[in-house]
């Protein structure tokens, strides 16, 4: 089996990300692996041309990224105790950026959550996890978050 020394943990910084972080931390500890935590903020460039000035979109995306960077620092500090973990926030289309970053930093494993979208949501939004699984050169572990009632 291939050594796993670097894990990319792709998060959306939602409550489901905490459960994903638990899996990544367990794997990181067991494999003595470094964990790179990644959040991809949307570019919103698809809204240029909808009578929204590009400068407004850029300002909004900037605010999203600034908030995400602050949240990422806190998220990594609170959820990756006992492992070497770093956080990164980038902008773009989630699946593409996850794949690109995984290759760029030479990870051995990508771990990410699925959201289980169905019906029209699945048609409209697709599945980031599915796109990553289908196109990754690395192994991918997907975690379906538990549904607490």
N, C-alpha and C positions, 0 to 999 in steps of 0.2 A: 504494500500500500504506500502511496505517496505521502511524504511528510507534509503536514499542514502547519506552517509556521506563521502565516499571515491570513487573517480572516477579514473580509469586508462585510460589515453589518449595515445593511441599507435600512434606514428608518424613515418614518414620516412624522416623528415626534408626537404621535397621538398616544393615547393610553395603551394601545396595543404594542407600542414600541417598548414598553417596560417589560412585557412578557418576552418579547424577542431578545431584549438585552440579557435576560436571565439565561436563555439558551446559549447565546453567544459567550457569555461569561463562563458558563459551565464548560463549554467546549474549549475556550481559551485556556482555562486553568488545566483541564485534562491534557491538552496537547502542548502546553507551554507556548501558546501562540499569541502573537500581537493582534489586537483588534483595531481596525480602522472603521469608525462609525461615520456613515455618510447620509446627509440629507440633501435632496435635490429640490430646490425651490423652483417653481414654475417661472418661465420667462414672460408669459402672457403676451408674447409677440403676435400671437394669432389674433389679438384684438386690435392691432393697428389697422386702420381702415374702417373701423366701426364708429367713426366720428369721435374717437377718443384720442386726444393728442399724444404722440409718442412720449413726450416729456412727462406726462401724467403717469403713463404706464411705467416708465423707467423709475420715477419717484416711488411708485407703489411697490414695484419689485425690490427696490433698494430698501424700503422699510421692512418688507418680508424677510429679506436676507439679514438685515441687522437684527431683527427679532429672533430669527432662527439661530444666528451665531450665539447670541446670549443664551437661548434655550439649550443649544447643543452643549455649551460648556457645562451648564448645570446638569443636563441629562447624563453626560459622560461621567462627571464627578459622582453622581448619585447612583448610577446603575452598573458601573464596571469596576467595582472594588476588587482588588486582588489580582488584576490583570493589567498588562500594559495596553492602554486604550487611548486613541486620539480621535478627535472629531473634526469633521470637514463639512462645510456647506458650500454647494455650488448651484448654479442655475442652469436650467435646460429642461429637456424632456427626460423624465425619470429613467426609463429603461435604457435609453441611449447613453446617458451620463453614467449610470451604474456600470454598464459594460465597458465604457471607455476608461473610467477610473480604475476598475478592477484590473484591466490590462496594464494601464499606466503604472500602477504601484505594485504590480506583480503579485496579486493575492493568489492563494491556493484554494480558497473556498469563499463563496458568497452565501450569506445567510440573510433571508428576508421573509417578511410576513406576506401571507395572502389575505385578501379581504373578502373573498367569496362572493364577489358581485355576481348577480344573476340578471337575466332578462335584459331590459332596456339599458340599465346601468352598464352591463357588460358590453353591450353593443356600442354605446356612446363613449365609454371611457376605456374599454379594453382591459387588459390585465398586464400591469407592469411586470409582475412575477412571471407570467407566462412568456412574455417577450424575452425576459432575462434568461429563463430556463432554456428556451429554444435557441438562443444565440450566444450563450456564454461559452468561452473556451475553458473556463474553470468549472469545478463541481459547484452545484447550487443546492442549498438546503432551504426548503420553504417550510414555514411554520404557519399553520392555520390558528389564529388566536382563539383561545377558549371563549365560549359564549356563556357568560354568567347570566342567570335569570334573576 
